[in-house]
């Protein structure tokens, strides 16, 4: 499994921190994101937060607006 770049790892931590600060669970956040017109599942969010997958630019914009 490839290691994510330091920037992606920082994004992983930031997404988790901001999600928790906004008092969203991983299972609630996809509904908010889908309301913005972007499709992202709770599994996608878990993968980003765990540093397993990096987020796309579209994912990052949707996450930023949702959080």
mmCIF file of the N, C-alpha and C atoms, coordinates in Angstrom:
data_MODEL
# 
_entry.id   MODEL 
# 
loop_
_atom_site.group_PDB 
_atom_site.id 
_atom_site.type_symbol 
_atom_site.label_atom_id 
_atom_site.label_alt_id 
_atom_site.label_comp_id 
_atom_site.label_asym_id 
_atom_site.label_entity_id 
_atom_site.label_seq_id 
_atom_site.pdbx_PDB_ins_code 
_atom_site.Cartn_x 
_atom_site.Cartn_y 
_atom_site.Cartn_z 
_atom_site.occupancy 
_atom_site.B_iso_or_equiv 
_atom_site.pdbx_formal_charge 
_atom_site.auth_seq_id 
_atom_site.auth_comp_id 
_atom_site.auth_asym_id 
_atom_site.auth_atom_id 
_atom_site.pdbx_PDB_model_num 
ATOM 1   N N  . UNK A 1 1  ? 0.852   -1.179 0.000  1.00 0.00 ? 1  UNK A N  1 
ATOM 2   C CA . UNK A 1 1  ? 0.000   0.000  0.000  1.00 0.00 ? 1  UNK A CA 1 
ATOM 3   C C  . UNK A 1 1  ? 0.892   1.234  0.000  1.00 0.00 ? 1  UNK A C  1 
ATOM 4   N N  . UNK A 1 2  ? 0.661   2.166  -0.933 1.00 0.00 ? 2  UNK A N  1 
ATOM 5   C CA . UNK A 1 2  ? 1.482   3.370  -0.994 1.00 0.00 ? 2  UNK A CA 1 
ATOM 6   C C  . UNK A 1 2  ? 1.222   4.286  0.196  1.00 0.00 ? 2  UNK A C  1 
ATOM 7   N N  . UNK A 1 3  ? 2.246   4.974  0.592  1.00 0.00 ? 3  UNK A N  1 
ATOM 8   C CA . UNK A 1 3  ? 2.131   5.938  1.678  1.00 0.00 ? 3  UNK A CA 1 
ATOM 9   C C  . UNK A 1 3  ? 1.674   7.269  1.107  1.00 0.00 ? 3  UNK A C  1 
ATOM 10  N N  . UNK A 1 4  ? 0.733   7.896  1.782  1.00 0.00 ? 4  UNK A N  1 
ATOM 11  C CA . UNK A 1 4  ? 0.244   9.203  1.330  1.00 0.00 ? 4  UNK A CA 1 
ATOM 12  C C  . UNK A 1 4  ? 1.280   10.280 1.606  1.00 0.00 ? 4  UNK A C  1 
ATOM 13  N N  . UNK A 1 5  ? 1.236   11.311 0.783  1.00 0.00 ? 5  UNK A N  1 
ATOM 14  C CA . UNK A 1 5  ? 2.122   12.456 0.955  1.00 0.00 ? 5  UNK A CA 1 
ATOM 15  C C  . UNK A 1 5  ? 1.789   13.178 2.254  1.00 0.00 ? 5  UNK A C  1 
ATOM 16  N N  . UNK A 1 6  ? 2.752   13.904 2.812  1.00 0.00 ? 6  UNK A N  1 
ATOM 17  C CA . UNK A 1 6  ? 2.503   14.640 4.060  1.00 0.00 ? 6  UNK A CA 1 
ATOM 18  C C  . UNK A 1 6  ? 1.295   15.573 3.992  1.00 0.00 ? 6  UNK A C  1 
ATOM 19  N N  . UNK A 1 7  ? 1.069   16.192 2.846  1.00 0.00 ? 7  UNK A N  1 
ATOM 20  C CA . UNK A 1 7  ? -0.089  17.081 2.712  1.00 0.00 ? 7  UNK A CA 1 
ATOM 21  C C  . UNK A 1 7  ? -1.389  16.304 2.857  1.00 0.00 ? 7  UNK A C  1 
ATOM 22  N N  . UNK A 1 8  ? -1.466  15.131 2.229  1.00 0.00 ? 8  UNK A N  1 
ATOM 23  C CA . UNK A 1 8  ? -2.673  14.301 2.337  1.00 0.00 ? 8  UNK A CA 1 
ATOM 24  C C  . UNK A 1 8  ? -2.885  13.832 3.765  1.00 0.00 ? 8  UNK A C  1 
ATOM 25  N N  . UNK A 1 9  ? -1.803  13.525 4.457  1.00 0.00 ? 9  UNK A N  1 
ATOM 26  C CA . UNK A 1 9  ? -1.929  13.108 5.859  1.00 0.00 ? 9  UNK A CA 1 
ATOM 27  C C  . UNK A 1 9  ? -2.418  14.265 6.728  1.00 0.00 ? 9  UNK A C  1 
ATOM 28  N N  . UNK A 1 10 ? -1.960  15.474 6.430  1.00 0.00 ? 10 UNK A N  1 
ATOM 29  C CA . UNK A 1 10 ? -2.433  16.651 7.174  1.00 0.00 ? 10 UNK A CA 1 
ATOM 30  C C  . UNK A 1 10 ? -3.910  16.888 6.899  1.00 0.00 ? 10 UNK A C  1 
ATOM 31  N N  . UNK A 1 11 ? -4.335  16.685 5.661  1.00 0.00 ? 11 UNK A N  1 
ATOM 32  C CA . UNK A 1 11 ? -5.746  16.829 5.313  1.00 0.00 ? 11 UNK A CA 1 
ATOM 33  C C  . UNK A 1 11 ? -6.568  15.798 6.074  1.00 0.00 ? 11 UNK A C  1 
ATOM 34  N N  . UNK A 1 12 ? -6.060  14.572 6.169  1.00 0.00 ? 12 UNK A N  1 
ATOM 35  C CA . UNK A 1 12 ? -6.764  13.515 6.907  1.00 0.00 ? 12 UNK A CA 1 
ATOM 36  C C  . UNK A 1 12 ? -7.075  13.951 8.328  1.00 0.00 ? 12 UNK A C  1 
ATOM 37  N N  . UNK A 1 13 ? -6.064  14.468 8.991  1.00 0.00 ? 13 UNK A N  1 
ATOM 38  C CA . UNK A 1 13 ? -6.242  14.917 10.375 1.00 0.00 ? 13 UNK A CA 1 
ATOM 39  C C  . UNK A 1 13 ? -7.179  16.112 10.456 1.00 0.00 ? 13 UNK A C  1 
ATOM 40  N N  . UNK A 1 14 ? -7.052  17.038 9.507  1.00 0.00 ? 14 UNK A N  1 
ATOM 41  C CA . UNK A 1 14 ? -7.895  18.236 9.525  1.00 0.00 ? 14 UNK A CA 1 
ATOM 42  C C  . UNK A 1 14 ? -9.363  17.893 9.289  1.00 0.00 ? 14 UNK A C  1 
ATOM 43  N N  . UNK A 1 15 ? -9.627  16.966 8.377  1.00 0.00 ? 15 UNK A N  1 
ATOM 44  C CA . UNK A 1 15 ? -11.016 16.576 8.120  1.00 0.00 ? 15 UNK A CA 1 
ATOM 45  C C  . UNK A 1 15 ? -11.625 15.998 9.394  1.00 0.00 ? 15 UNK A C  1 
ATOM 46  N N  . UNK A 1 16 ? -10.908 15.101 10.043 1.00 0.00 ? 16 UNK A N  1 
ATOM 47  C CA . UNK A 1 16 ? -11.422 14.501 11.279 1.00 0.00 ? 16 UNK A CA 1 
ATOM 48  C C  . UNK A 1 16 ? -11.641 15.565 12.352 1.00 0.00 ? 16 UNK A C  1 
ATOM 49  N N  . UNK A 1 17 ? -10.677 16.452 12.529 1.00 0.00 ? 17 UNK A N  1 
ATOM 50  C CA . UNK A 1 17 ? -10.798 17.503 13.544 1.00 0.00 ? 17 UNK A CA 1 
ATOM 51  C C  . UNK A 1 17 ? -11.992 18.419 13.286 1.00 0.00 ? 17 UNK A C  1 
ATOM 52  N N  . UNK A 1 18 ? -12.138 18.854 12.047 1.00 0.00 ? 18 UNK A N  1 
ATOM 53  C CA . UNK A 1 18 ? -13.234 19.774 11.719 1.00 0.00 ? 18 UNK A CA 1 
ATOM 54  C C  . UNK A 1 18 ? -14.589 19.070 11.775 1.00 0.00 ? 18 UNK A C  1 
ATOM 55  N N  . UNK A 1 19 ? -14.626 17.800 11.373 1.00 0.00 ? 19 UNK A N  1 
ATOM 56  C CA . UNK A 1 19 ? -15.883 17.056 11.460 1.00 0.00 ? 19 UNK A CA 1 
ATOM 57  C C  . UNK A 1 19 ? -16.324 16.930 12.909 1.00 0.00 ? 19 UNK A C  1 
ATOM 58  N N  . UNK A 1 20 ? -15.379 16.583 13.778 1.00 0.00 ? 20 UNK A N  1 
ATOM 59  C CA . UNK A 1 20 ? -15.703 16.453 15.200 1.00 0.00 ? 20 UNK A CA 1 
ATOM 60  C C  . UNK A 1 20 ? -16.105 17.800 15.799 1.00 0.00 ? 20 UNK A C  1 
ATOM 61  N N  . UNK A 1 21 ? -15.418 18.866 15.415 1.00 0.00 ? 21 UNK A N  1 
ATOM 62  C CA . UNK A 1 21 ? -15.753 20.199 15.927 1.00 0.00 ? 21 UNK A CA 1 
ATOM 63  C C  . UNK A 1 21 ? -17.146 20.637 15.472 1.00 0.00 ? 21 UNK A C  1 
ATOM 64  N N  . UNK A 1 22 ? -17.540 20.207 14.279 1.00 0.00 ? 22 UNK A N  1 
ATOM 65  C CA . UNK A 1 22 ? -18.866 20.538 13.761 1.00 0.00 ? 22 UNK A CA 1 
ATOM 66  C C  . UNK A 1 22 ? -19.934 19.588 14.306 1.00 0.00 ? 22 UNK A C  1 
ATOM 67  N N  . UNK A 1 23 ? -19.497 18.651 15.128 1.00 0.00 ? 23 UNK A N  1 
ATOM 68  C CA . UNK A 1 23 ? -20.384 17.669 15.763 1.00 0.00 ? 23 UNK A CA 1 
ATOM 69  C C  . UNK A 1 23 ? -21.159 16.831 14.743 1.00 0.00 ? 23 UNK A C  1 
ATOM 70  N N  . UNK A 1 24 ? -20.462 16.460 13.664 1.00 0.00 ? 24 UNK A N  1 
ATOM 71  C CA . UNK A 1 24 ? -21.005 15.531 12.670 1.00 0.00 ? 24 UNK A CA 1 
ATOM 72  C C  . UNK A 1 24 ? -20.372 14.163 12.910 1.00 0.00 ? 24 UNK A C  1 
ATOM 73  N N  . UNK A 1 25 ? -21.155 13.113 12.785 1.00 0.00 ? 25 UNK A N  1 
ATOM 74  C CA . UNK A 1 25 ? -20.572 11.770 12.771 1.00 0.00 ? 25 UNK A CA 1 
ATOM 75  C C  . UNK A 1 25 ? -20.178 11.462 11.334 1.00 0.00 ? 25 UNK A C  1 
ATOM 76  N N  . UNK A 1 26 ? -19.368 10.422 11.174 1.00 0.00 ? 26 UNK A N  1 
ATOM 77  C CA . UNK A 1 26 ? -18.968 10.009 9.832  1.00 0.00 ? 26 UNK A CA 1 
ATOM 78  C C  . UNK A 1 26 ? -20.191 9.562  9.034  1.00 0.00 ? 26 UNK A C  1 
ATOM 79  N N  . UNK A 1 27 ? -21.201 9.069  9.719  1.00 0.00 ? 27 UNK A N  1 
ATOM 80  C CA . UNK A 1 27 ? -22.401 8.613  9.027  1.00 0.00 ? 27 UNK A CA 1 
ATOM 81  C C  . UNK A 1 27 ? -23.366 9.754  8.684  1.00 0.00 ? 27 UNK A C  1 
ATOM 82  N N  . UNK A 1 28 ? -23.276 10.886 9.367  1.00 0.00 ? 28 UNK A N  1 
ATOM 83  C CA . UNK A 1 28 ? -24.134 12.038 9.081  1.00 0.00 ? 28 UNK A CA 1 
ATOM 84  C C  . UNK A 1 28 ? -23.578 12.923 7.974  1.00 0.00 ? 28 UNK A C  1 
ATOM 85  N N  . UNK A 1 29 ? -22.275 13.036 7.910  1.00 0.00 ? 29 UNK A N  1 
ATOM 86  C CA . UNK A 1 29 ? -21.641 13.976 6.990  1.00 0.00 ? 29 UNK A CA 1 
ATOM 87  C C  . UNK A 1 29 ? -21.963 13.713 5.518  1.00 0.00 ? 29 UNK A C  1 
ATOM 88  N N  . UNK A 1 30 ? -22.043 12.467 5.054  1.00 0.00 ? 30 UNK A N  1 
ATOM 89  C CA . UNK A 1 30 ? -22.367 12.259 3.637  1.00 0.00 ? 30 UNK A CA 1 
ATOM 90  C C  . UNK A 1 30 ? -23.708 12.862 3.223  1.00 0.00 ? 30 UNK A C  1 
ATOM 91  N N  . UNK A 1 31 ? -24.675 12.856 4.111  1.00 0.00 ? 31 UNK A N  1 
ATOM 92  C CA . UNK A 1 31 ? -25.977 13.448 3.787  1.00 0.00 ? 31 UNK A CA 1 
ATOM 93  C C  . UNK A 1 31 ? -25.836 14.951 3.552  1.00 0.00 ? 31 UNK A C  1 
ATOM 94  N N  . UNK A 1 32 ? -25.048 15.604 4.383  1.00 0.00 ? 32 UNK A N  1 
ATOM 95  C CA . UNK A 1 32 ? -24.803 17.036 4.212  1.00 0.00 ? 32 UNK A CA 1 
ATOM 96  C C  . UNK A 1 32 ? -24.083 17.298 2.898  1.00 0.00 ? 32 UNK A C  1 
ATOM 97  N N  . UNK A 1 33 ? -23.079 16.487 2.608  1.00 0.00 ? 33 UNK A N  1 
ATOM 98  C CA . UNK A 1 33 ? -22.300 16.648 1.380  1.00 0.00 ? 33 UNK A CA 1 
ATOM 99  C C  . UNK A 1 33 ? -23.171 16.383 0.152  1.00 0.00 ? 33 UNK A C  1 
ATOM 100 N N  . UNK A 1 34 ? -23.999 15.369 0.218  1.00 0.00 ? 34 UNK A N  1 
ATOM 101 C CA . UNK A 1 34 ? -24.883 15.067 -0.911 1.00 0.00 ? 34 UNK A CA 1 
ATOM 102 C C  . UNK A 1 34 ? -25.889 16.189 -1.136 1.00 0.00 ? 34 UNK A C  1 
ATOM 103 N N  . UNK A 1 35 ? -26.281 16.867 -0.065 1.00 0.00 ? 35 UNK A N  1 
ATOM 104 C CA . UNK A 1 35 ? -27.159 18.024 -0.204 1.00 0.00 ? 35 UNK A CA 1 
ATOM 105 C C  . UNK A 1 35 ? -26.506 19.171 -0.963 1.00 0.00 ? 35 UNK A C  1 
ATOM 106 N N  . UNK A 1 36 ? -25.191 19.150 -1.024 1.00 0.00 ? 36 UNK A N  1 
ATOM 107 C CA . UNK A 1 36 ? -24.434 20.156 -1.778 1.00 0.00 ? 36 UNK A CA 1 
ATOM 108 C C  . UNK A 1 36 ? -24.203 19.731 -3.223 1.00 0.00 ? 36 UNK A C  1 
ATOM 109 N N  . UNK A 1 37 ? -24.688 18.533 -3.566 1.00 0.00 ? 37 UNK A N  1 
ATOM 110 C CA . UNK A 1 37 ? -24.541 18.056 -4.937 1.00 0.00 ? 37 UNK A CA 1 
ATOM 111 C C  . UNK A 1 37 ? -23.307 17.227 -5.196 1.00 0.00 ? 37 UNK A C  1 
ATOM 112 N N  . UNK A 1 38 ? -22.636 16.790 -4.141 1.00 0.00 ? 38 UNK A N  1 
ATOM 113 C CA . UNK A 1 38 ? -21.432 15.963 -4.296 1.00 0.00 ? 38 UNK A CA 1 
ATOM 114 C C  . UNK A 1 38 ? -21.680 14.619 -3.630 1.00 0.00 ? 38 UNK A C  1 
ATOM 115 N N  . UNK A 1 39 ? -21.244 13.568 -4.260 1.00 0.00 ? 39 UNK A N  1 
ATOM 116 C CA . UNK A 1 39 ? -21.455 12.239 -3.707 1.00 0.00 ? 39 UNK A CA 1 
ATOM 117 C C  . UNK A 1 39 ? -20.182 11.778 -2.989 1.00 0.00 ? 39 UNK A C  1 
ATOM 118 N N  . UNK A 1 40 ? -20.343 11.481 -1.716 1.00 0.00 ? 40 UNK A N  1 
ATOM 119 C CA . UNK A 1 40 ? -19.248 10.972 -0.901 1.00 0.00 ? 40 UNK A CA 1 
ATOM 120 C C  . UNK A 1 40 ? -19.873 10.115 0.189  1.00 0.00 ? 40 UNK A C  1 
ATOM 121 N N  . UNK A 1 41 ? -19.423 8.878  0.302  1.00 0.00 ? 41 UNK A N  1 
ATOM 122 C CA . UNK A 1 41 ? -20.009 7.954  1.280  1.00 0.00 ? 41 UNK A CA 1 
ATOM 123 C C  . UNK A 1 41 ? -19.271 8.047  2.614  1.00 0.00 ? 41 UNK A C  1 
ATOM 124 N N  . UNK A 1 42 ? -19.858 7.448  3.626  1.00 0.00 ? 42 UNK A N  1 
ATOM 125 C CA . UNK A 1 42 ? -19.183 7.409  4.920  1.00 0.00 ? 42 UNK A CA 1 
ATOM 126 C C  . UNK A 1 42 ? -17.896 6.599  4.809  1.00 0.00 ? 42 UNK A C  1 
ATOM 127 N N  . UNK A 1 43 ? -17.883 5.569  3.954  1.00 0.00 ? 43 UNK A N  1 
ATOM 128 C CA . UNK A 1 43 ? -16.651 4.789  3.741  1.00 0.00 ? 43 UNK A CA 1 
ATOM 129 C C  . UNK A 1 43 ? -15.564 5.661  3.110  1.00 0.00 ? 43 UNK A C  1 
ATOM 130 N N  . UNK A 1 44 ? -15.956 6.550  2.192  1.00 0.00 ? 44 UNK A N  1 
ATOM 131 C CA . UNK A 1 44 ? -14.997 7.476  1.580  1.00 0.00 ? 44 UNK A CA 1 
ATOM 132 C C  . UNK A 1 44 ? -14.398 8.405  2.638  1.00 0.00 ? 44 UNK A C  1 
ATOM 133 N N  . UNK A 1 45 ? -15.246 8.921  3.509  1.00 0.00 ? 45 UNK A N  1 
ATOM 134 C CA . UNK A 1 45 ? -14.778 9.839  4.558  1.00 0.00 ? 45 UNK A CA 1 
ATOM 135 C C  . UNK A 1 45 ? -13.871 9.104  5.534  1.00 0.00 ? 45 UNK A C  1 
ATOM 136 N N  . UNK A 1 46 ? -14.255 7.900  5.920  1.00 0.00 ? 46 UNK A N  1 
ATOM 137 C CA . UNK A 1 46 ? -13.401 7.102  6.813  1.00 0.00 ? 46 UNK A CA 1 
ATOM 138 C C  . UNK A 1 46 ? -12.028 6.856  6.188  1.00 0.00 ? 46 UNK A C  1 
ATOM 139 N N  . UNK A 1 47 ? -12.008 6.558  4.893  1.00 0.00 ? 47 UNK A N  1 
ATOM 140 C CA . UNK A 1 47 ? -10.744 6.295  4.203  1.00 0.00 ? 47 UNK A CA 1 
ATOM 141 C C  . UNK A 1 47 ? -9.859  7.539  4.168  1.00 0.00 ? 47 UNK A C  1 
ATOM 142 N N  . UNK A 1 48 ? -10.472 8.700  3.958  1.00 0.00 ? 48 UNK A N  1 
ATOM 143 C CA . UNK A 1 48 ? -9.705  9.953  3.961  1.00 0.00 ? 48 UNK A CA 1 
ATOM 144 C C  . UNK A 1 48 ? -9.173  10.226 5.360  1.00 0.00 ? 48 UNK A C  1 
ATOM 145 N N  . UNK A 1 49 ? -10.031 10.108 6.371  1.00 0.00 ? 49 UNK A N  1 
ATOM 146 C CA . UNK A 1 49 ? -9.610  10.385 7.748  1.00 0.00 ? 49 UNK A CA 1 
ATOM 147 C C  . UNK A 1 49 ? -8.540  9.408  8.233  1.00 0.00 ? 49 UNK A C  1 
ATOM 148 N N  . UNK A 1 50 ? -8.599  8.176  7.773  1.00 0.00 ? 50 UNK A N  1 
ATOM 149 C CA . UNK A 1 50 ? -7.629  7.161  8.197  1.00 0.00 ? 50 UNK A CA 1 
ATOM 150 C C  . UNK A 1 50 ? -6.321  7.256  7.420  1.00 0.00 ? 50 UNK A C  1 
ATOM 151 N N  . UNK A 1 51 ? -6.288  8.089  6.400  1.00 0.00 ? 51 UNK A N  1 
ATOM 152 C CA . UNK A 1 51 ? -5.081  8.210  5.595  1.00 0.00 ? 51 UNK A CA 1 
ATOM 153 C C  . UNK A 1 51 ? -4.900  7.065  4.621  1.00 0.00 ? 51 UNK A C  1 
ATOM 154 N N  . UNK A 1 52 ? -5.981  6.370  4.326  1.00 0.00 ? 52 UNK A N  1 
ATOM 155 C CA . UNK A 1 52 ? -5.937  5.250  3.382  1.00 0.00 ? 52 UNK A CA 1 
ATOM 156 C C  . UNK A 1 52 ? -6.057  5.769  1.952  1.00 0.00 ? 52 UNK A C  1 
ATOM 157 N N  . UNK A 1 53 ? -6.920  6.748  1.739  1.00 0.00 ? 53 UNK A N  1 
ATOM 158 C CA . UNK A 1 53 ? -7.123  7.376  0.427  1.00 0.00 ? 53 UNK A CA 1 
ATOM 159 C C  . UNK A 1 53 ? -6.965  8.879  0.563  1.00 0.00 ? 53 UNK A C  1 
ATOM 160 N N  . UNK A 1 54 ? -6.524  9.492  -0.513 1.00 0.00 ? 54 UNK A N  1 
ATOM 161 C CA . UNK A 1 54 ? -6.474  10.953 -0.510 1.00 0.00 ? 54 UNK A CA 1 
ATOM 162 C C  . UNK A 1 54 ? -7.787  11.488 -1.065 1.00 0.00 ? 54 UNK A C  1 
ATOM 163 N N  . UNK A 1 55 ? -8.119  12.690 -0.689 1.00 0.00 ? 55 UNK A N  1 
ATOM 164 C CA . UNK A 1 55 ? -9.346  13.338 -1.150 1.00 0.00 ? 55 UNK A CA 1 
ATOM 165 C C  . UNK A 1 55 ? -9.086  14.033 -2.477 1.00 0.00 ? 55 UNK A C  1 
ATOM 166 N N  . UNK A 1 56 ? -10.090 14.023 -3.342 1.00 0.00 ? 56 UNK A N  1 
ATOM 167 C CA . UNK A 1 56 ? -9.989  14.781 -4.589 1.00 0.00 ? 56 UNK A CA 1 
ATOM 168 C C  . UNK A 1 56 ? -10.229 16.255 -4.290 1.00 0.00 ? 56 UNK A C  1 
ATOM 169 N N  . UNK A 1 57 ? -9.944  17.086 -5.259 1.00 0.00 ? 57 UNK A N  1 
ATOM 170 C CA . UNK A 1 57 ? -10.220 18.513 -5.098 1.00 0.00 ? 57 UNK A CA 1 
ATOM 171 C C  . UNK A 1 57 ? -11.710 18.725 -4.869 1.00 0.00 ? 57 UNK A C  1 
ATOM 172 N N  . UNK A 1 58 ? -12.546 18.011 -5.621 1.00 0.00 ? 58 UNK A N  1 
ATOM 173 C CA . UNK A 1 58 ? -13.996 18.132 -5.437 1.00 0.00 ? 58 UNK A CA 1 
ATOM 174 C C  . UNK A 1 58 ? -14.414 17.696 -4.037 1.00 0.00 ? 58 UNK A C  1 
ATOM 175 N N  . UNK A 1 59 ? -13.815 16.607 -3.525 1.00 0.00 ? 59 UNK A N  1 
ATOM 176 C CA . UNK A 1 59 ? -14.100 16.153 -2.158 1.00 0.00 ? 59 UNK A CA 1 
ATOM 177 C C  . UNK A 1 59 ? -13.733 17.252 -1.159 1.00 0.00 ? 59 UNK A C  1 
ATOM 178 N N  . UNK A 1 60 ? -12.569 17.848 -1.343 1.00 0.00 ? 60 UNK A N  1 
ATOM 179 C CA . UNK A 1 60 ? -12.101 18.868 -0.403 1.00 0.00 ? 60 UNK A CA 1 
ATOM 180 C C  . UNK A 1 60 ? -13.018 20.088 -0.393 1.00 0.00 ? 60 UNK A C  1 
ATOM 181 N N  . UNK A 1 61 ? -13.469 20.504 -1.552 1.00 0.00 ? 61 UNK A N  1 
ATOM 182 C CA . UNK A 1 61 ? -14.374 21.661 -1.616 1.00 0.00 ? 61 UNK A CA 1 
ATOM 183 C C  . UNK A 1 61 ? -15.683 21.325 -0.911 1.00 0.00 ? 61 UNK A C  1 
ATOM 184 N N  . UNK A 1 62 ? -16.227 20.151 -1.188 1.00 0.00 ? 62 UNK A N  1 
ATOM 185 C CA . UNK A 1 62 ? -17.489 19.746 -0.553 1.00 0.00 ? 62 UNK A CA 1 
ATOM 186 C C  . UNK A 1 62 ? -17.317 19.636 0.953  1.00 0.00 ? 62 UNK A C  1 
ATOM 187 N N  . UNK A 1 63 ? -16.224 19.044 1.400  1.00 0.00 ? 63 UNK A N  1 
ATOM 188 C CA . UNK A 1 63 ? -15.958 18.931 2.832  1.00 0.00 ? 63 UNK A CA 1 
ATOM 189 C C  . UNK A 1 63 ? -15.821 20.306 3.475  1.00 0.00 ? 63 UNK A C  1 
ATOM 190 N N  . UNK A 1 64 ? -15.116 21.205 2.808  1.00 0.00 ? 64 UNK A N  1 
ATOM 191 C CA . UNK A 1 64 ? -14.918 22.549 3.361  1.00 0.00 ? 64 UNK A CA 1 
ATOM 192 C C  . UNK A 1 64 ? -16.240 23.286 3.507  1.00 0.00 ? 64 UNK A C  1 
ATOM 193 N N  . UNK A 1 65 ? -17.104 23.189 2.520  1.00 0.00 ? 65 UNK A N  1 
ATOM 194 C CA . UNK A 1 65 ? -18.397 23.863 2.597  1.00 0.00 ? 65 UNK A CA 1 
ATOM 195 C C  . UNK A 1 65 ? -19.274 23.204 3.658  1.00 0.00 ? 65 UNK A C  1 
ATOM 196 N N  . UNK A 1 66 ? -19.257 21.881 3.716  1.00 0.00 ? 66 UNK A N  1 
ATOM 197 C CA . UNK A 1 66 ? -20.105 21.153 4.676  1.00 0.00 ? 66 UNK A CA 1 
ATOM 198 C C  . UNK A 1 66 ? -19.659 21.396 6.109  1.00 0.00 ? 66 UNK A C  1 
ATOM 199 N N  . UNK A 1 67 ? -18.372 21.577 6.310  1.00 0.00 ? 67 UNK A N  1 
ATOM 200 C CA . UNK A 1 67 ? -17.867 21.724 7.673  1.00 0.00 ? 67 UNK A CA 1 
ATOM 201 C C  . UNK A 1 67 ? -17.640 23.177 8.046  1.00 0.00 ? 67 UNK A C  1 
# 
